[in-house]
Structures are given as structure tokens and as C-alpha cells.
Amino acid sequence: MSLVAIRAALETALSGMSPALATAWENVPFAPVNGTAYQRVFLLAAEPDNPEMGRFTTDRGYMQVSLAYPLDTGPNAAQARAELIRDTFYRGASFVSSGITAQVEKTPEIAPARIEEDRYVVPVKIRFFANYVA
């Protein structure tokens, strides 16, 4: 259940950002609107760690937020949103759901932009970890 709680904590924080941005959540129907920006979100878990014997566990991974902006509008709006995500999910920030605390491990990485069909896409990687007793 820890990954469910981690996802809920991080997604709640992302959806609470202002200004709001339409979001394509993982495995949820979404139809982008032509000419309108949106973000795609995926949670990618890494191998769990057991730093001591027993049921103590550390889950690690990252939440990938791909900012998809209309082509031919310049990089500034997408870059500003990427920096807002970086400011929201700063190193050490904690987000809680169902008793599990997901903590941001490093300053989020803003990757180089790429073109995908009719979108200018800027990926942002938010690395997290959560310690808990299973």
C-alpha cells in the first residue's frame, strides 16, 4: 500500500499547485485540447531498500511530470511551469497520505525540451523516498 499512498501524496501536491494545469493522470482517460497546455504524470518506482533487518523499508522512485505546451509559442511558459514544480517539490519537501510520508530526495531535474507531434514537451523528474515499517 505504500506506493498507493506515495502516489496520492505527490499527486495531491501537484494538483494543488496554482495556477492549475489540466492533467493526464496515469491510466485515466484524458483528451488534450488543441492549443492548450497540459501535463502528463507517471510514477516510476525503483527497487525497495531494506536498510536494516526486519520490516523497515525504504521505497524510492520518481514522479515524471511531462509539461506539454502548444508548438510555436516559445519556451517561457513551459520553463516557468517547470520552475514552479521545482519550487513546490524542493529538496526535503514532505507530502503525507495514509500515514506514509513521501520526501523529495533531490531538487527536481528539468530535462531538455523535445517536440512531440504538436507539442513542446519539458520533462520534470521528482525523485522521492519514503521510509516505513511494512
C-alpha positions in Angstrom: 0.0 0.0 0.0 2.9 2.4 0.4 3.2 3.2 -3.3 -0.5 3.9 -3.4 0.0 6.4 -0.5 3.1 7.9 -2.1 1.3 8.4 -5.4 -1.6 10.0 -3.5 0.6 12.4 -1.6 2.6 13.5 -4.6 -0.3 13.8 -6.9 -2.3 15.8 -4.4 0.6 18.3 -4.1 0.9 18.5 -7.8 -2.9 19.1 -8.3 -2.9 21.7 -5.6 -0.4 24.0 -7.4 -1.6 27.4 -8.6 -2.3 28.1 -11.3 -4.0 24.8 -12.1 -3.0 22.9 -15.2 -5.0 20.2 -17.0 -3.5 16.8 -16.1 -3.4 13.5 -17.8 -3.1 11.1 -14.8 -1.6 7.7 -15.3 -4.2 5.2 -16.8 -7.0 7.7 -16.6 -8.9 8.8 -19.8 -7.7 12.3 -21.0 -8.3 14.2 -24.2 -5.9 17.1 -24.8 -7.5 20.4 -26.0 -5.8 21.8 -29.1 -3.8 24.9 -28.3 -4.0 24.3 -24.5 -1.2 23.3 -22.2 -1.4 20.2 -20.0 0.8 17.9 -18.0 1.2 14.1 -18.1 2.1 12.3 -14.8 3.7 8.9 -14.2 5.1 7.3 -11.0 8.1 5.1 -11.5 9.2 3.0 -8.5 12.7 1.8 -8.0 13.8 -1.3 -6.2 12.9 -1.0 -2.5 15.7 -0.9 0.1 15.8 -2.7 3.5 18.4 -0.7 5.4 18.1 -3.0 8.5 16.7 -6.5 9.2 13.0 -6.7 9.8 10.1 -5.0 8.2 11.7 -1.5 7.8 11.5 -0.5 4.2 12.6 2.5 2.0 10.7 2.9 -1.2 12.3 5.1 -3.8 11.5 6.3 -7.3 10.4 9.4 -9.2 7.3 11.1 -10.4 7.7 12.2 -14.0 5.8 15.3 -15.0 5.9 16.0 -18.7 4.7 19.5 -19.5 3.1 19.6 -22.9 2.7 23.1 -24.4 1.5 24.2 -27.8 4.2 24.5 -30.5 5.4 27.8 -31.8 4.6 29.7 -28.5 8.2 29.8 -27.2 9.8 28.1 -24.2 9.0 30.6 -21.5 5.6 29.3 -20.3 6.8 25.7 -20.1 10.0 26.7 -18.4 8.1 28.8 -15.9 5.8 25.9 -15.0 8.9 23.6 -14.7 10.4 26.0 -12.3 7.1 26.2 -10.3 7.2 22.4 -9.9 10.8 22.7 -8.8 9.8 25.3 -6.2 6.9 23.2 -5.0 8.8 19.9 -4.8 12.1 21.4 -3.3 14.7 19.1 -1.8 13.4 17.9 1.6 9.7 18.8 1.0 7.4 16.2 2.5 4.0 15.1 1.5 1.8 12.8 3.5 -1.0 10.4 2.7 -2.4 7.5 4.7 0.4 7.8 7.3 3.2 7.5 4.7 5.5 10.5 4.2 7.0 10.9 0.7 10.0 13.1 0.9 11.7 14.8 -2.1 15.2 13.5 -2.2 16.8 16.0 -4.6 16.0 19.2 -6.4 13.7 18.1 -9.4 15.5 17.7 -12.7 14.3 19.7 -15.6 15.3 17.8 -18.8 15.8 19.4 -22.2 12.6 20.0 -24.2 11.6 17.9 -27.1 9.0 18.1 -29.8 6.2 15.5 -29.8 3.7 15.9 -32.7 2.0 19.2 -32.0 3.6 19.8 -28.5 6.7 21.3 -27.0 7.4 18.9 -24.0 9.5 19.6 -21.0 10.0 16.6 -18.7 10.5 17.2 -14.9 11.7 14.4 -12.7 10.8 14.5 -9.0 12.9 11.9 -7.0 11.3 10.7 -3.8 11.8 8.2 -1.0 9.6 7.0 1.9 10.6 5.1 5.0 8.0 2.9 6.7 7.5 -0.3 8.6 5.6 -2.8 6.5 
